[in-house]
Amino acid sequence: MLPSQVKIVEVGPRDGLQNESQIIALSAKLQLIAELANAGLKHIEAGSFVSPKWVPQMADSLTLFQQLTKQSGVVYSALTPNMQGLEAALTANVDEVAIFGAASETFSLRNINCSIAESLQRFEPVIEKASAAGLKVRGYVSCVLGCPYEGEISPDKVAQVTQQMLTMGCYEVSLGDTVGVGTPVKTAQLLEKLMNHISVDKLAVHFHDTYGQALANILIALQHGISVIDSSVAGLGGCPYAKGAAGNVATEDVIYMLNGMGIETGVDLAKLVNAGQHIMAQLGRSSQSKVAQAMSSTK
Ligand SMILES: CC(C)(COP(=O)([O-])OP(=O)([O-])OC[C@H]1O[C@@H](n2cnc3c(N)ncnc32)[C@H](O)[C@@H]1OP(=O)([O-])[O-])[C@@H](O)C(=O)NCCC(=O)NCCSC(=O)C[C@@](C)(O)CC(=O)[O-]
């Protein structure tokens, strides 16, 4: 039961860039976002309304949204961990917001400075106010296949937090393998557990590629009917609160795999590779995407 179409949520400008220690010019971020939209990506997570002391790289999110030239048909979203973040997101006229929690108590404390229960309490008014303002709210659950502090995470805990976010009004929950430790069998077991109670169209997957398992895990997710995949151009990224975690799976690699399976994404791979090369040139590194490397070497 493979999906015939897949929606890619491009998280490079947010999850990708949030971890960079060098200051990235606003113009480079805007160019990246424009090129991603030109490549056909329809959902771009463009920024994050979090504390600039915690994540300095996202401190320019308000200005970024104010200067963004939006393409019609593209959703430009941002993270909002609390009411302060939501207020900023509303001022910035974002199209959609996302709250982000975890299935690990320690990660929750390190990442957003509160317990899981407290985070869900914080999210409730955020979801209510965003919905009242006509914004859809996405949820993230981090550490679904393991935690950098606690190790193994119970699938029951993942199911519980996911279900609570959906009950509170998130239209979809993205399951984050924050440290990229998941393997295909564990991914299948988790999805089967969740899908006992949760409809597959409410779930998305978000794999980091630390152990090189992301594409294999995505294939398992597709085989379970998941049709929303988060990825990051050039494999940018990592989480500031998950030391050693590699970037997200590269969007180029996901698109190449989906093309090979005959699954429609609407993304132009050549344009996407170019977008990745431009941002990597700004960062002074080469792309993590195997597909981008291969396509560049045969040019
Ligand atoms: C959540 C908070 C804000 C709580 O932070 P806190 O310190 O507990 O908040 P507070 O309410 O006590 O406020 C303290 C200070 O923060 C400010 N503040 C408070 N809220 C905001 C806000 N929204 N925007 C801007 N500033 C804010 C507030 O104004 C105050 O400023 P001060 O008076 O000290 O100058 C903080 O812990 C934080 O910003 N954490 C960063 C979390 C983060 O961005 N992590 C990375 C993204 S999550 C991720 O990457 C995982 C994911 C989603 O990709 C999925 C996966 O891979 O698993």
The ligand as an ORCA input file, in Angstrom:
! r2SCAN-3c Opt
* xyz -5 1
  C      11.100     27.137     24.623
  C      11.941     28.228     25.257
  C      11.615     29.554     24.622
  C      11.614     28.276     26.743
  O      12.610     29.038     27.363
  P      12.518     29.489     28.872
  O      13.817     30.106     29.246
  O      12.033     28.360     29.705
  O      11.364     30.581     28.747
  P      10.845     31.705     29.677
  O       9.395     31.834     29.368
  O      11.283     31.482     31.102
  O      11.592     33.025     29.127
  C      12.978     33.232     29.326
  C      13.498     34.187     28.281
  O      13.280     33.665     26.968
  C      12.486     34.576     26.207
  N      11.565     33.785     25.379
  C      10.681     32.862     25.799
  N      10.007     32.373     24.757
  C      10.471     33.021     23.665
  C      10.141     32.938     22.283
  N       9.211     32.094     21.826
  N      10.811     33.726     21.429
  C      11.764     34.581     21.869
  N      12.120     34.692     23.183
  C      11.460     33.926     24.056
  C      11.753     35.414     27.230
  O      11.400     36.655     26.673
  C      12.797     35.540     28.297
  O      13.735     36.502     27.849
  P      14.620     37.359     28.902
  O      13.589     38.042     29.780
  O      15.480     36.382     29.651
  O      15.412     38.266     28.026
  C      13.449     27.923     25.098
  O      13.720     26.759     25.800
  C      13.886     27.786     23.679
  O      13.853     28.721     22.905
  N      14.374     26.578     23.308
  C      14.897     26.331     21.973
  C      14.269     25.092     21.441
  C      14.696     24.863     20.017
  O      14.525     25.702     19.166
  N      15.232     23.647     19.761
  C      15.576     23.246     18.443
  C      14.333     22.963     17.644
  S      13.541     21.403     18.098
  C      14.225     20.299     17.015
  O      15.130     20.660     16.296
  C      13.625     18.944     16.893
  C      12.732     18.791     15.684
  C      11.480     19.668     15.773
  O      13.402     19.171     14.493
  C      12.269     17.325     15.540
  C      13.366     16.301     15.734
  O      14.344     16.276     14.975
  O      13.229     15.520     16.682
*
